[in-house]
Amino acid sequence: MRRRTALTVVSAAIGGAVVPLSFTSASAAAEGRRGPQSPTARWDFDERGGTVAREAVSGSADPIDYVFTDARYKPDTDPVRRRGVRGRALYFDGYSTVVTAKGPGKLDPAQGLTVDAWIAPYAYEHGIDGKPQALVNQHNPDAKTGFLLGLRRFGQIVFQLGFGTDLIEVKGAPDQPATKGRWTHVAASYDPAAHQLRLYRDGRLIGTATTPDKTPQLAPDEGLLIGRHNRPTLLNGDFHANMYMGLMDSLVIRPGTLDDTTAQQEHADKVAALPGGRVPRPDLTLNRSRFDGDRHRPQFHMLPPWHWMNEPHAPVYFKGKYHIFYQHDPLGPFWGQIHWGHAVSTDMVHWRDMPIALAPAGDSVGPDGIWSGSAYVDGDRGPVLFFTGGDDRLPYRQRTGMAVSSYETDRDTDLPTWTMKSEPVTEAPAGLPAGPGTAWAENFRDPFVWEEDGVWYQLVGSGIVDYNGTQVTKKHGGTALVYTARRPEGPWTYRGPLHSNDLTKVPEPGEVWELPVLLPLPGPKGKRSGKHILLVSPWWEAFNPNAVKHTYYWIGTFDKRAFRFVPDHEKPREFDFGEHFTGPSGFVTPDGRSVLFSITQDRRSEQQHAQSGWAHNAGMPVSVSLRQDGTLGVEPIEEAAGLRGRRLVKIRQASVKEADRQLVGTSGDMLDIEAVIEPRDATTVTLAVRASADGSERTLLSYDTGKHRFSIDRGRSSLDPDVRKGVHGGTVELDRGQLRLRVLLDRSMLEAYVNGTNSLTSRVYPTRKDSTGLRLTSEGGSARVVSLDVWRMNGAYDTSVAPAAYDPPRPTNVDALPNHDFATGDLTGWTVVSGTTFGDANVTTRTDWGWGGPFYQAETADDPGGHHLWGFNPDAGGDDATGVLRSATVVLGGDGVVDLLVSGGNDLDRLYAAVVRADDGKVLAKETGRGAEQYRRVVFDLSEHIGERVYVEVVDKATGGWGHINVDDVNVPVQRF
């Protein structure tokens, strides 16, 4: 056989399929080979708690890294453990759980090598950068040494072994994966006599590969990691990819070789020794108690049990239950590997988590992602799902697919099981005519489907462009393409664009419409008005500061014969006054209401997502209607009142001053507030929520009677400089002289509804435990409270609500580093030691870097402009420029904890921010940018150096791509004298 000098991939499908490559059978090669020996390393994961995993042979206690062993926003908790195959098992959460071990013990690979474990995967990773999800590995892929046992896409079991010149990989048969939701025993073995790698699944041979005629080389200088790849891909500067998610039990490394007979017998013996001789069902439930005490995680809004959520979509009612689905990454609180999560309710406000409905699969329309879509009931077979299937092998990557539930066979109205059809429903061919141009085939997604009078309608979000045959030459605007069919499976007939925006005249809806929704608008008394609302989410190909912040709508008429929407107004209107309500989806309830679901963007940084373990949540569903004056009516659904607990306040016919007096002592971070206020001749009326006793933290909801403007002011909503703040609002007219206000407050979530016409959705992240107060004030005149009621709110899930936990306050008897946040707009207080890369021109208030996203620099009351030091200056050499910048020298005081924001290139030796001891120049701590322009906060505990003279040094000795470093908000507790 020709020797391979690169990564060799050989797979075999055993059991009826042809086995590529001839190899000596296991039984024929048995002579002269040693069978499996006693383990050199074994982890049983039987610990009931703690932050270590005991290695049984050496007795060492190997540390478990886990996001909540040193939690940022909640009390510390241990890694998750569950019942295993025998005893306990460790739950790997997919992004933070990893065991760091000393090694595989006294292992001589020349005598053979066997690695085996029980695993119960919860989700498969996409295979980012072509790397496996590592179960256990100690390898150096560059040097082609060491070993790795892991999973490739869709659960395919693989084993790699390095020989110095070759890194040989054996793949298990694709139809023999480590199945999600069940225990699988995986075993990999190296046979030196037969020059062969073998893979076994539950004792059965599933793959072989031929190895070189030489001895494998281990990688003793690498860490032995359980649950994470030795060379993981870093995502967004804060997440490690190529990690395992699921349970693991009884990981064993031993010398010697498995053959077919031994593997079968060992597996049979293992199962026979179990209670009842059966492998138990794994408990992979994602328990919400993992987040108990999180001070910012909403409690009465719908959100996934763990990790990432994009927009909720496909709301549908069937047999007494409401179902909602949502974009979901089960592997961590970051975007990627998109699945459809699923929840069910009887009232749209109390929810139960269901199993994941749809997941990327190799034989599906969406192997690379199951993106947004919709649902509609198809008679007796129940709801059908329409989704966007991502397939990177296709020229245009996106098409719509369909899935059906198992309701017809199991009659389970929870609809826990779904099957995707193998063929697409609609695809966008090149040159599809669409008004002034053609449909933008690369952007073809988010089907919205309904049936009416025997006709099925499908809207697909897209854009209208001109092509020159190879590329887009002009962008006209966004659109929703219309298709019709007589049955959900089709065939579907293209009918043209529903409506579109002209970018030259109406740029707000963007270059592409995402998530188009068309709903009938009930009139004031719930009867049909003949009008519809068309909602869209704007999308731009390049970075746009308005991306993922707004939802636009038109009111108009749907012409079913022409398949067109005729708006009553040319300019679209913004649905919500905040910048957090996005991604709408909608449906018509059995009683005729048109209801919208949405995602509430949390506007947190990637680091904050990593530290919290979750990202985003759904907004409260809202009812939309047509008011008598032809404007849109917006109210939270009436079922929201079913979440109310004890009434805390009931005020009737009182002055604002008297009402404010009665609010004293009323507090909460989960509240429903209803107020009717007559401003009369007052200039402003303001309700403060999440207010601390001293006013240092507060969020203001105000109505300006002169400007007829309702707004939220988050300038002091949080003392945390990494929290987004700002002022947002819009025009609202009083209702017969009254301001009718409804506020839903849910930890970091705030929704305000004004006069039944407008909503304002926002986020607030207070830092103080006492930031739960309410205040009501007015300026000028004699505003009067007609009524004011406040209720405590209960949770949306069948678990008790844990109180929010807060950090103890930091020391206040310290000074700050001069110009620590560059608020002067220049380098005052800092010294350029050398080079040209740092200068006054580097201090900027830019909020984005122009080609990808926001910096997320610090925002404080002292520096509302958000100055920061951007190390990239194209006028001073850009990435090729170098230099050193130094702060003033100070005496470290307080608790000795230094923190700062850092971003930019990833080179800890040549590109970093450091705290340096002034007396001897010793670097006490340093951090680099991790190859991301978005800031992340680093914390150095230098308490052992309290009383020493220190300074901060920013070093750029790197050139070429990413040869720059960015710094902001350098907090050094300076000792006072």
PELIN-V548112 format. One record per residue. N is the residue number from 1. D_CENTER is the distance of its C-alpha to the mean C-alpha in whole Angstrom. Layout:
n = {N N}
d_center = {D_CENTER D_CENTER}
//
This chain:
n = {1 2 3 4 5 6 7 8 9 10 11 12 13 14 15 16 17 18 19 20 21 22 23 24 25 26 27 28 29 30 31 32 33 34 35 36 37 38 39 40 41 42 43 44 45 46 47 48 49 50 51 52 53 54 55 56 57 58 59 60 61 62 63 64 65 66 67 68 69 70 71 72 73 74 75 76 77 78 79 80 81 82 83 84 85 86 87 88 89 90 91 92 93 94 95 96 97 98 99 100 101 102 103 104 105 106 107 108 109 110 111 112 113 114 115 116 117 118 119 120 121 122 123 124 125 126 127 128 129 130 131 132 133 134 135 136 137 138 139 140 141 142 143 144 145 146 147 148 149 150 151 152 153 154 155 156 157 158 159 160 161 162 163 164 165 166 167 168 169 170 171 172 173 174 175 176 177 178 179 180 181 182 183 184 185 186 187 188 189 190 191 192 193 194 195 196 197 198 199 200 201 202 203 204 205 206 207 208 209 210 211 212 213 214 215 216 217 218 219 220 221 222 223 224 225 226 227 228 229 230 231 232 233 234 235 236 237 238 239 240 241 242 243 244 245 246 247 248 249 250 251 252 253 254 255 256 257 258 259 260 261 262 263 264 265 266 267 268 269 270 271 272 273 274 275 276 277 278 279 280 281 282 283 284 285 286 287 288 289 290 291 292 293 294 295 296 297 298 299 300 301 302 303 304 305 306 307 308 309 310 311 312 313 314 315 316 317 318 319 320 321 322 323 324 325 326 327 328 329 330 331 332 333 334 335 336 337 338 339 340 341 342 343 344 345 346 347 348 349 350 351 352 353 354 355 356 357 358 359 360 361 362 363 364 365 366 367 368 369 370 371 372 373 374 375 376 377 378 379 380 381 382 383 384 385 386 387 388 389 390 391 392 393 394 395 396 397 398 399 400 401 402 403 404 405 406 407 408 409 410 411 412 413 414 415 416 417 418 419 420 421 422 423 424 425 426 427 428 429 430 431 432 433 434 435 436 437 438 439 440 441 442 443 444 445 446 447 448 449 450 451 452 453 454 455 456 457 458 459 460 461 462 463 464 465 466 467 468 469 470 471 472 473 474 475 476 477 478 479 480 481 482 483 484 485 486 487 488 489 490 491 492 493 494 495 496 497 498 499 500 501 502 503 504 505 506 507 508 509 510 511 512 513 514 515 516 517 518 519 520 521 522 523 524 525 526 527 528 529 530 531 532 533 534 535 536 537 538 539 540 541 542 543 544 545 546 547 548 549 550 551 552 553 554 555 556 557 558 559 560 561 562 563 564 565 566 567 568 569 570 571 572 573 574 575 576 577 578 579 580 581 582 583 584 585 586 587 588 589 590 591 592 593 594 595 596 597 598 599 600 601 602 603 604 605 606 607 608 609 610 611 612 613 614 615 616 617 618 619 620 621 622 623 624 625 626 627 628 629 630 631 632 633 634 635 636 637 638 639 640 641 642 643 644 645 646 647 648 649 650 651 652 653 654 655 656 657 658 659 660 661 662 663 664 665 666 667 668 669 670 671 672 673 674 675 676 677 678 679 680 681 682 683 684 685 686 687 688 689 690 691 692 693 694 695 696 697 698 699 700 701 702 703 704 705 706 707 708 709 710 711 712 713 714 715 716 717 718 719 720 721 722 723 724 725 726 727 728 729 730 731 732 733 734 735 736 737 738 739 740 741 742 743 744 745 746 747 748 749 750 751 752 753 754 755 756 757 758 759 760 761 762 763 764 765 766 767 768 769 770 771 772 773 774 775 776 777 778 779 780 781 782 783 784 785 786 787 788 789 790 791 792 793 794 795 796 797 798 799 800 801 802 803 804 805 806 807 808 809 810 811 812 813 814 815 816 817 818 819 820 821 822 823 824 825 826 827 828 829 830 831 832 833 834 835 836 837 838 839 840 841 842 843 844 845 846 847 848 849 850 851 852 853 854 855 856 857 858 859 860 861 862 863 864 865 866 867 868 869 870 871 872 873 874 875 876 877 878 879 880 881 882 883 884 885 886 887 888 889 890 891 892 893 894 895 896 897 898 899 900 901 902 903 904 905 906 907 908 909 910 911 912 913 914 915 916 917 918 919 920 921 922 923 924 925 926 927 928 929 930 931 932 933 934 935 936 937 938 939 940 941 942 943 944 945 946 947 948 949 950 951 952 953 954 955 956 957 958 959 960 961 962 963 964 965 966 967 968 969 970 971 972 973 974 975 976 977}
d_center = {47 45 44 40 39 35 33 34 33 35 34 36 36 38 40 42 40 42 41 41 43 46 45 48 47 46 49 51 50 50 53 53 49 48 46 43 44 43 39 39 36 34 31 31 29 31 30 29 27 27 25 27 28 32 33 37 39 39 38 35 32 29 26 23 20 17 15 17 20 20 18 17 17 18 21 21 21 22 20 20 23 25 28 28 31 33 33 29 26 23 19 17 14 12 11 14 17 20 23 26 29 32 33 35 38 41 40 43 41 45 45 42 39 37 33 32 30 28 25 23 20 17 15 16 14 15 18 16 19 21 21 21 19 21 23 25 27 29 30 30 29 31 34 34 34 33 31 28 27 24 22 22 20 21 22 25 27 28 30 31 34 35 39 39 39 37 34 34 32 33 30 31 32 29 30 30 26 25 24 21 22 26 27 28 31 30 33 34 37 39 43 45 48 46 44 41 38 37 34 35 32 34 37 37 38 35 35 38 38 41 41 43 46 45 44 40 39 36 34 35 34 30 28 28 25 24 20 19 21 24 22 19 17 15 12 12 14 12 11 14 13 16 16 17 15 18 21 24 28 31 30 34 35 39 41 43 42 41 43 43 45 44 40 41 44 41 38 41 42 39 38 42 41 38 39 41 40 37 33 31 28 25 23 20 19 16 17 16 19 16 15 19 20 17 18 15 14 15 18 19 17 15 11 10 12 9 6 3 5 7 11 13 16 19 21 24 27 29 32 31 27 24 21 18 15 12 9 7 6 9 9 6 3 3 5 8 10 10 12 13 13 16 17 21 23 27 26 23 22 23 20 20 17 19 18 16 18 17 16 17 20 23 26 24 23 19 19 17 14 15 14 15 18 21 23 27 30 32 35 36 33 30 27 26 23 22 19 19 19 18 21 21 25 26 27 25 22 21 23 23 24 25 24 26 26 29 31 34 34 33 33 30 29 26 25 23 24 23 25 24 27 28 29 27 28 28 28 29 32 33 35 34 36 34 37 37 35 33 30 27 27 24 22 23 20 19 22 23 26 29 33 36 39 39 37 33 31 28 27 24 23 24 26 30 31 34 35 37 37 34 32 31 34 33 30 32 29 26 27 27 29 31 32 34 35 37 35 31 32 34 36 34 36 35 36 35 32 32 32 31 31 33 31 34 35 31 29 26 25 24 25 23 22 19 19 22 24 27 29 32 33 35 38 39 40 38 40 39 39 39 36 33 30 28 24 22 19 20 19 21 21 21 19 20 20 20 17 14 16 19 20 24 27 30 33 35 37 36 39 38 41 40 37 36 34 37 35 37 36 35 33 30 29 25 24 23 24 21 18 15 16 15 15 18 19 22 25 29 29 33 34 34 31 28 25 22 18 16 12 12 10 10 11 10 11 9 11 11 7 9 12 11 9 6 5 7 10 13 16 19 21 24 27 28 32 35 37 41 41 38 35 32 32 28 28 26 27 30 28 26 29 29 27 29 31 34 35 35 37 40 41 44 46 46 45 42 44 45 41 40 42 41 37 38 37 34 31 27 24 24 26 28 30 33 35 38 39 42 42 46 47 44 42 39 37 34 32 30 28 26 29 30 34 35 33 31 28 28 26 29 29 32 34 37 40 41 38 37 34 31 28 26 27 24 26 27 24 23 24 21 22 18 17 18 21 23 26 25 27 29 33 34 37 39 40 44 43 41 37 35 32 29 26 24 22 20 19 17 17 20 21 25 27 31 34 32 31 28 25 23 19 18 16 19 18 22 23 26 27 29 27 27 31 32 34 36 38 40 42 46 47 47 44 44 42 43 40 37 35 33 31 29 26 25 22 21 21 24 23 25 23 23 24 22 22 23 24 28 29 30 34 35 38 37 37 35 35 37 35 32 29 31 32 36 34 36 36 39 39 38 40 40 41 41 40 39 35 35 37 37 35 32 31 29 27 25 22 21 22 23 21 18 16 17 18 17 20 22 23 26 29 31 30 28 28 26 28 27 28 27 29 29 32 33 37 37 36 32 31 34 35 36 37 36 36 37 36 39 40 40 41 37 38 36 33 33 29 28 25 24 22 22 20 22 23 23 27 27 31 32 29 28 28 31 32 36 39 42 45 44 41 39 35 34 30 28 25 24 21 19 19 17 18 16 17 16 19 21 23 27 29 32 34 37 38 38 42 41 41 38 37 33 34 31 33 32 34 32 33 31 28 25 29 28 26 25 25 25 26 28 29 32 34 37 40 43 46}
//
